[in-house]
Amino acid sequence: MLLWSLASLCVLAAVTFAVPAQEKRIHHQADLSDHAHDDGHSFQYDHEAFLGKEEAKTFDQLSPEESRDRLAKIVERIDTDKDGYVSHTELHYWIKHRQRRYIEENVNKHWKDYDKNQDDKIAWEEYKNTTYGFYLDEEFDDIDDKATYKSMLIRDERRFRVADRDGDSIATREEFTAFLHPEEFDYMKDVVVQETVEDIDKDGDGKINLDEYIGDMYTPETGESEPDWVQTERKHFSDFRDTNKDGFLDAHEVAYWVLPAEVDHADNEAKHLIHETDTDKDGCLTLSEMLDKLDLIKTSTITDYGSMRIYGHDEL
């Protein structure tokens, strides 16, 4: 449900044209500091905040000794005043830095795929033809799940048109960044909300009821009792999300939920990581404390979502 994952086309894996590059789901999950986790949830959330998400497997493939060595080098980068401690300020800065770098790298990666004529711009036709290919001429008749692809094309074009601020059907790098990561741009707010409602609203009434809200984040197993965190989310829906108490989330309420004003996600992640890792409660982290909570840290933004890459000073 997180906004950084690419659109999934697993059911159409046999089709050979490109996977749409835009994010399938934009909205953020509740901040880590506010979310009620079990240990499994906490490890995954913290790992992604400190290291990053897409490359988490890289870290998991390292030996314990290699992981500790890489983490030590990264902590040395984070500790800018070289006092042996990672402060909240240093951690907050690093997480924001890693988030910005992720976006830049993601845009650069897709830019090469879609800028076919290498004019440093991406026209809608370039994106559409690269993504959907010759099946466009067939109206997707050769595809089993053609309704899904038609809806994806409509959604892609709608988001592209909103991102294309000058309306010339050609995306500059900034406009393409808005297309891939609309949550980072104020003028993309409406499309973020619209896509969130479309994804969660299963009965098509344009609103999100409690069952749809819970169903988007939790699927019960047979005979399984509902976890405490799900019950907490039910309470959040009624007490905080549904502000007009009509039993539904409308577009305004969804906007407040997924794009809350003046919320600094990096700050919240930094606070949460310190809360979970700072064993002596001095408000700072040492390398020793981080190593003691390595499983909790290793999927977070800090270590580049598991890749544990070490960057030079010019890249910080």
Secondary structure as UniProt FT lines:
FT   TURN            3..4
FT   HELIX           10..12
FT   TURN            13..14
FT   TURN            32..34
FT   HELIX           39..50
FT   TURN            54..55
FT   HELIX           56..60
FT   HELIX           64..78
FT   TURN            80..81
FT   HELIX           88..114
FT   TURN            116..117
FT   STRAND          122..123
FT   HELIX           124..132
FT   HELIX           133..136
FT   TURN            137..142
FT   TURN            144..145
FT   HELIX           146..163
FT   TURN            165..166
FT   STRAND          170..171
FT   HELIX           173..180
FT   HELIX           182..184
FT   HELIX           186..188
FT   HELIX           189..200
FT   STRAND          208..209
FT   HELIX           210..215
FT   TURN            216..217
FT   TURN            222..223
FT   HELIX           228..236
FT   HELIX           237..241
FT   TURN            243..244
FT   STRAND          248..249
FT   HELIX           251..258
FT   TURN            261..262
FT   HELIX           265..277
FT   TURN            279..280
FT   HELIX           287..292
FT   HELIX           294..297
FT   TURN            298..299
FT   TURN            302..303
FT   TURN            305..307
FT   HELIX           313..315
//
